[in-house]
Amino acid sequence: MIPKVFQEVIDLGDGRSITIETGKLAKQADGSVVVRMGDAMLLATAVSARTSNPGVDFLPLTVDYREKFAAAGRFPGGFFKREARPSDSEVLTMRLVDRVLRPLFPDDYHAETQVMIQLMSHDENVMPDALAGLAASAALAVSDIPFYNLISEVRVARIDGKFVINPSREELEQSDIDMMIGASMDSVAMVEGEMKEISEAEMVEAIKFAHEAIKIQIQAQERLRTAIGSPAYREYEGEKEDEAIYKKVKEAAYDKCYAIAQEASGKSERGEKFAAVKEEVKALFTEEELAENGDLVGKYFYKTNKEAVRNVILEKGLRLDGRKTTEIRPIWCETDYLPSVHGSSLFTRGETQALATVTLGTSREANQIDSPSEQGEEKFYLHYNFPPFSTGEAKPLRGTSRREVGHGNLAQRALKNMIPADCPYTIRVVSEVLESNGSSSMATVCAGTMALMDAGVQMVKPVSGIAMGLITDGEKFAVLSDILGDEDHLGDMDFKVTGTADGITACQMDIKIDGLRYDIMEQALGQAREGRMHILGKITETIATPRAEVKPKAPKIITRTIPGAFIGALIGPGGKVIQELQKATGTTIVINEVDEQGVVEILGTSPEGIATVLAKIDSIIFKPVMGEAYEVKVIKMLDFGAVVEYTQAPGNEVLLHVSELAWERTENVTDVVNMGDVFMVKYLGVDPKTRKEKVSRKALLPRPPREEKPIEKKDKPQG
């Protein structure tokens, strides 16, 4: 018997709707829902352990998002034909959901929690990542897991000046905004997206529009929870607390931490001083007390230290390194640092440093995207690496982290719209973070801009980026420009903004508190613009405009379009012609068929090699015109004529028959022409009898006058 199913419908107001259903699938999970829009269906489940692991002082939350190839009626690529590790797009969706959910769980809830979202049915007109946050929250809403503040996420686009919620991929291509917003009923918690140089006011307007749509989706979740009987939230064991220990730690540490916080010290020095204070605090307790409550001493010291640092900022307007709230750390830049790469730059801001490289290639090097919800390729992509030595640590290397994928994606979105549409290259930017103390992703944007210009990529405009922070006690607040790593950890907001002198190109915002006011957000955006312009000035002092040409060691790329009928001739039998040509010229040749035309990309460092390839292409596609004269060269002698090639199209051969050598009768071909002779011929088209092309030397020579034969007189008959 089919169990009772509960359903809520969300009307998007334009003829589209979203349904949330529970009660049919995955009933052993603590909570499960199916979210449907069009033919797209996502199954989301939430499960949380009933007890917490001893010693765990954080929320072990795992958000997993996967797209099943069967959802789109496709087979997975690769040898094993099975979904394996998550793609970058799946990782990015996981991060979008995680960043909204995590701060809204109770601070003292530390049970192992897993939220899994799966795309089970795909609709090409629905982008499923925009539904993942709604699905995750709805699964928690119908469970007894203590998640009290429901959320949702939407994508907002602007097409012809009009905002659209959850557009299709086709609609998104026409938009100048692509933003994902996550929020609770009361406040925005997460913003991430890319824009085509919009203003700060336009960005706030888009966020407000998205928030109104999110409120409607949260109300639907609340109705669904009510419909199933409003399950009581489970009881759980919170964190161990001891007010006496907290008071003792705070009395011993607060003033000392406050004093250190206003000393304007560096990261390492400051860390050593705070660690010394912590040891002094621990010395106030016996070994037995530390054995029993050492975790509490550590937790309360962190809490005290955080409070002291925040109060220094709010009360004195001073930051850990001595800067004012709007001040940017010292910046120095350098380009052309690496001699063998196609483009490189160093960007150092305070104790954060990024080394960026650019590699130029053909369309063969494009990044292939093959997922159930999207197929295509990227001709511009950016990879971000964050090794442990960048923070002075030694950690195991376990492959590319979710954080590296997310930060790289943000920097890629910041720069990609400034790559000219007619750029012939596939471009890969790699950012190596060599030092990190705040906003290495924004350092990546700045280093990437300079490396692209150093490589000779004709960027439309240079891009800079800045990370903003927020400290607030509910009444007073301070917006911090160019935040340190410690300010990120201790603060209430991490807001990254990138853009040109004319507008915003990308953003990423995470809010750690409830109820962020829009006036604070607007101040943060305005202050961010001032910071971006300052950083942009430092970039343009180092390299103001892109190099006019690519570097000598960088490949030049020439694109030539040929008729589709000649693609086979250029490739040759089994690829023989193109392979031999690449080997002889030291070039890379890529041929793509577009609209029945062959688009030939020639990549190489030698101008002579590229010229040779172009000459070969000209030779292959050369078509003589009826009645026109062409210069030819004899390359082979035959008994019945000579094989000649057009000098303007080497390799393009034609037979010059002996009868077309001269007006006089020619007994031997060598009487008229010999190997290597160069002369002009007239193209006569295709001989209807032989169906072969025909040329004539004699047609260009003066025709000799006819010799008149004497009239023979006949004898008259005798008669």
C-alpha positions, 0 to 999 in steps of 0.5 A: 500500500502506498503510504500517505504523501504530504505535498506543498506547492510553491508558485513562482508567479510566472506559470512555473511551480515547485512541489515539495513532497514527503512520506513516499521515499526513504522513510528510514531517514530522519527526514526525506523529501522530493523536490520537483520543478518541471521534470527535474526531481531531487531526493534530499535526506537528513540523518543525524546521530542520536549522541555526540562523540566525546571530545567533539566541540564542533558540528560534524556536518556533511552535505553531499550533492550528486547528479545521477547520469540515469537522471538524464538518460545517459551513461557515465563516461570512463571505463567503469561506467559508474558515478565516482568522485564528485565533479567540481560542479557537484562540489560547488553545490555542496558548498553552497548548501553547507555554507547556509546550513552550518551556521544555523544549527545550534552552537552546542549541537555536535552530533554527526549529521549528514544531508544528502541530495541527489538529482534523480530526474533531470529537466534541461530547462531546470538548473538543479543546483538552485533547488538543492538548498530548498531540498536540504532545508525541507528534509531537515524541516520534516525531521526531529533534528534540531534545526530551528531556522529554516532556509532556502536558496534561489538563483536570481538573474536579470534579463532585459532589466527584469529579475527572474528567479531560477532561470533556465540555462538558456535564459541565464545566457542572456542575463547580466547577473548570475547569483545564488542567494541563501537566506532564512526568513529573517536574514541573508546568510550567503551570496555567491555569483558573477555579474557583468560590471553591475553597481553596488546598488543593483547588487543589493536590489537583486539580493532583496528580490531573491530574499522575498522569493526565499521567504515564500519557499520557507513558508511552504516548508513550515506548512509541510512540517505542520501538515505532518504533525509538527514533529517534536525536536529531539533532545540532545546533550549540549556542551559541558559548561562551568561558569566558575571556570569561565569566570576564572579564565576570563579574569586571567586572560581578558586584559592581557588579550586586549593588550596584545590585540592593540599592539599591532603585531604580525601573525606569528608574533601575535600567535606566540603571545596569545599562546603564552597567555593561554599557558599562563591561564592553564598554569592556574589549574592543577593537573587533575583539573586540566585532566577533567576540564582542560577542554573547557579551559581551552574553549573559554580561552578562545571565547575570551580572546575572541571577545577581547579582539572584537572589543578592541576593534569596536571600542578603539577602531584598531585592528590586530595589525594596527590598521584602521578599519578602512586601511589596506595592507601594503601591496607589492606586485611583479610580472614576468617572474617566471622566464619559461611560462607564457605569463606570470605574476606575483601579488603580495598583500601583507602576509598573503602572497599568490603566484599566478601563471598563464598557459595558452593553448588550442581548443584541444586544451579546453576543459570538458564539462560532462555532467547529467545537467550540463555538457560543454567546454570552458576555454578559460579556466582557473585552478587554485592551489593552497598548500599547507606551507602557505600557513606554516603548517605540515599537513597530509596532502589529500588531493584537491579540497572543496575549499580549493575548488570553491576559491578557484571557481570564485576567481575564475568567475571574477575574471572570465567576462573580461576575456575578449570573446574573439580571443583565439586561445584556450587559457589556463590560469593557475594560482599557487598560494605561497603565503596566506593570512586573509583572502588568498582568493582575492589575491588570486584574482589580482595575480591572475589579472596581471599574469593574463596581461603579462601573457598578452591576453587582451583583457577588456579591463583589469580586475581587482578583488577585496575581502571585507569583514564585519564585527558587531555586538548588535548595536555598534558595528565595524566594517573591515577592509582587507581582513586578516585570517584571524579577523575572518575567524573571529568576525561575523561576515566574510564578504569578497567582492571583485570588479573593474573600475566600472562595476562588480564582476563576482562576489561571495558572502558568508554571514555568521549572524542572524539579522544582517541589516541591509544598511550594513551590507550597503556600507560594506559594498561601498567600502569594498569599492574604495578598497578595490580601486586602491588595489586596482591602482597598485595593479595598474602601476605594475602593468597598466595594459596587456602586452601587445604580443605574446612572449617569444616562448609563448605560442602564437595562434592563427585561425583560418577557416576553410571550406568543409570539403577540404578538411579531409585533404588537410588531415590526409589518409589516417591523419598522415598529412596533418601529422607530417605537417606538425612534425615538420613545422613544430606546430600544433594543428587543430581542426574543428568543423563548425557550420560545415566549415573547417576552423583550423587553429595553428599554434606554434612559437616559430613564425616560419613554421606557422607560415609553412602551415598556412602555405600548405592550407592555401595549397590544398584549398587553391582552386584555379579560375577558368580562363586565368593564367597561373605560374607553374613549375615542372616537377615530373616529366612524362612521355605524353606531357609534364606534371606541373605544380602551381607555384602559389600552391605547392603540392597542387599538381596538374598534367600539362599534356604534350598537345598543349605545350606549343602550337607546333607539333611536339615530338618530344616533351623535352624539346619544349620544357624540362624539369624545374622550368617555370612558365605561365599556363592558362587554366581551361577547366575540366576536360569533359572527356577525361574529367580531369583538370586541363591547362595549356601553355600554348594558349598564352603563346601567339598563334603562328600564321597559317601557311597558305598552300599553293593552288594546284592547277589541273590540266584541261582535258585534251579534246 
